Amino acid sequence: MFTGSHPLIDKLRYYSSYAMIAVYLALGIIFFFTDIAETTFPSYRKEIGCTMMIYSVVRLFLTIRKNKRDKDEFVD
């Protein structure tokens, strides 16, 4: 995104992207496999959980690809 950004910000961005993937995956598993907050979200719980888990996998793929691309650009 920004060329020559601070290494601390780059590390924060790197780890926060993986933390968000973990959050989406955890929420997807909670919605799909448990009855937590069933009164708040009574319908479409399985669909929401499945969608969040799929989104976390897609986001993981995109994050890995972006990190690999950034690493290759840094080397060149």
Secondary structure, 3 states (H helix, E strand, C coil): CCCCCCHHHHHHHHHHHHHHHHHHHHHHHHHHHCCCCCCCCCCCHHHHHHHHHHHHHHHHHHHHHHHHHHHHHHHC
